[in-house]
Amino acid sequence: MTAIKDGLQRAPTCKNKPAILYAWAKEAPELKLPEVPYSIRVIAESFETACVIEEDVAIHPFAFRTHAHRHGVEVSGWVVNEVSRFPVVRRRMAVCYVFPCKTLISIDFQDEKGDDHWFLIGRRNPQLPQMFAPVQNTSLVVRQGDMLAARCIMKNDEDRVVKMGPTGEDEMCNFYMMYWAEGDRVLKDNTCFSPGAPLYHWSSEAGLNHIPK
């Protein structure tokens, strides 16, 4: 309640219409709420990207490095061999995400698709010292038609949406790979990225299967 004084008008405590959620007084006992009949859903999304090697190269990865800001938990890189069960008719789709337009992701869709074989390049927590480390398998060779794929796992403990950006308040996720090649046959298109979840996933947009955990 508000007291009326000379020259002052009566006014409510709140600017808008008040709504009482819960009130107690005079050492009242606690209120016991009923059990919630459903569990609170925890939704997990991974930031994934994948690119087909379209150049006639044979590159040999030997070291990798991961980078993220404080929300990064794990970054991994893979070589994916797409194996067809039968001779197939391929359909090419180029996706453009920036302008002026450049083909960032070019995927061969197969009418009949077999199993995808995944080979780990490296996996590391980006909160550890961010140095180049040896690859998991030094015999890996990436050739034309193979796919390079990377995945980032983030954990957001904050009550806000964390946006992509360069500052410590933003997030980013990078997987760097060192490789050697014969002569000057190196990759000319040496970057691969995607818009990330929920717009891009390995299982749908890239059409991959047997995806590792």
Summary of the structure (lengths in Angstrom):
residues: 213
radius of gyration: 26.6
end to end distance: 59.9
largest distance: 93.2
contacts: 471
relative contact order: 0.28
helix: 0%
strand: 35%
